[in-house]
Every structure is written in C-alpha cells, then in structure tokens.
Amino acid sequence: MAGLNVDLCGIPLDNPVIPASGTFGYGYEFAELYDINLLGTFSFKGTTKEPRFGNPTPRIAECSAGMINAVGLQNPGVEKVISEELPRLSKVFKKKVMANVSGFSIDEYAYTCEKLDKCPQVGWLEVNISCPNVHGGGMSFGTSASAAAEVTRAVKKVTKKPVIMKLSPNVTDITEIAKACEAEGADGISLINTLLGMRIDLKTKKPVIANKMGGFSGSAIFPVALRMVYQVASCVKVPVIGMGGVKSAEDVIEMMLAGATAVEIGAANLINPYICKEIIEKLPDVMNEYKIENLQDIIGGAL
C-alpha cells in the first residue's frame, strides 16, 4: 500500500496535494463536484482586511502554455470570510484548511492573520508577500529581504498557528528572501507565486489586460518553479511547499524530490476542476512505477 501521508509543520496530511489559493475559491463550489475531503488540504482565496472588488476587466489573458491573470485579490474581507465563508465550508470540509492572507501594509497583514489565527478550522496561515507595499513606494513586500522579514516578524507576534510565507519569483535571489523569513520565525515557505507577464492584442495594439500586466501561471513555469523550490529547500530547514505549473502526479513527485513537503496545484484547477482528485488517485500507480513506498521518504531526495 503506497504511503501518501506527509507532515506539514506538525499537522498530518493524508496526501501532499493542495489546491492553490485563488484557484479553488473557498472550497464549497468544488464540493459540488467531488468529496474535497480526499485532498491533503486546500489554500482558500486570498483574504485581505477590507473587502476588495479587484482590478478592472479584462483580467485574464490566454497564453499557449498558461494564462495571465490580474484579478486583484477580489474577496469579501476577513470579517465576512470568518462569519460567512468558513461556516459554509465547515458543512463540506472536515479537515484543517489553509488560510491565504494578503495585505498592503504590515498592520493589515498582522490584523488579518490575528483574526484568522483564532478560527479553529484554520490549520496554517499562508502569507502572500507578493502584494505591493503601499507605504513603501508600491514595491512588493516579497522583493526585499528586509520587507519580507518585517512581515514575518509582525505576523508571528500575533499568531500561534504555523505561518507559511508565500514568495514571489520576481526577484534576483529567492534564497535571500527565504532565509530572511526563516530567521524571523517562519514555520514554512511556499513558492512560487506567479511570474509577471503580459499580452498585447494585435488588433487594438494595446495590452489585453486592463491592468497591462498580470501573474503568469500554468505548465510553462514548472521548470522555473522547480528550480526555485530546489534552491530554497537547499538553504532552509523549515518545510517547503512547491507550486507553479504542476499538472500531474509525476510533477508532484518531481517537486517533492526537489525538496517540497507538499505541493500546490493552481492554474490546472481552472482547466480541469477534477485535476487534484485525479492526481491523488494516480499517485499510487506512479509511486509503484518509480519504486517509491512512502512519499515522506523522498522529500529532498534530489538535493
């Protein structure tokens, strides 16, 4: 019997497959399609202190091996997530869920994390530091080691649950950012968030997306994501969650060999809403093919 279970920051998972934030809503829409309790867990939609309508449309641009999105963190705000979304989710999902948190200032991150930390349903806090720092000239918190460290420090002061810092790939040295987060007490690192990309409409001769640029995701970014997971897993001692272009059981195993304890699936959910279920069902066969008895044993096997 293939051993799919892993341990993520002290919390056991039945398997390492986690739908990524922004591609799985708050879960209950997918619960209409299949029993989402078969997932390891999932990271719910990026949540901010205040409600956000998001960016102007169009927000999506297609690419040959992926997509670009500039949704703009549309969400109802943390108060409604706690009062409406989580109770609704509890009816269909019995495991701990991963709360994805975004913010535009240190205080916003701390406020939202402190609120979600008190929710029994929440197992981990995944802190997205790819947001623009409104008090720091608009640069993403995740592009500066000092800013990333500052967010980590502020969040750790107000939380007891495992804090996983989600890193942006749009940097020169991803390891510097990861080590800064670990030094300030991060319990885990997740990566990569989307790459920055754009498309231009040849008819209008203008950018397809109203925001001009957006996050590029999909199978095309898998080799970049794998490289960065490998680099980060090589330099930190905390667990790493790998993501970026994952679309198969083979990709999950490759990410784990690179050092990932768990693996998030993002854009593939938008193409095939059953993809995470199918990957979990396929994993035992792929493990058998490559003579793997327990996934926990292969974490970092290529390091």
Number of C-alpha atoms within 10 A of each C-alpha: 7 15 16 19 17 22 15 21 18 10 11 13 19 15 22 26 28 24 26 26 24 21 20 22 18 22 23 20 13 16 15 10 10 13 13 21 15 16 19 26 25 27 26 23 23 26 30 25 23 15 16 14 13 13 15 12 12 15 19 20 22 13 14 8 12 17 20 25 21 23 19 16 21 17 20 18 18 22 17 15 19 16 10 12 18 21 12 15 17 15 10 17 21 12 18 19 24 24 27 26 28 25 28 20 16 20 14 18 23 23 18 23 30 19 15 24 22 13 12 10 20 18 21 24 27 24 26 26 26 22 19 18 18 14 10 12 8 11 15 20 28 28 23 19 18 15 21 26 24 17 25 27 19 17 27 20 11 15 17 13 18 22 25 29 30 28 25 23 20 16 15 10 15 22 20 16 25 29 20 20 29 21 14 17 18 23 24 25 28 26 27 27 24 24 18 15 15 21 18 14 11 9 6 8 8 12 16 21 23 15 18 15 19 23 17 26 26 23 19 17 19 19 14 15 24 25 13 21 29 23 18 27 24 14 13 18 13 20 23 32 27 33 30 31 27 27 24 19 22 16 20 26 23 21 31 28 21 26 26 31 30 29 27 29 29 27 25 23 18 14 12 11 16 14 19 25 15 14 19 20 13 14 22 19 14 17 19 12 9 10 10 17 15 16 23 19 14 18 23 20 12 12 11
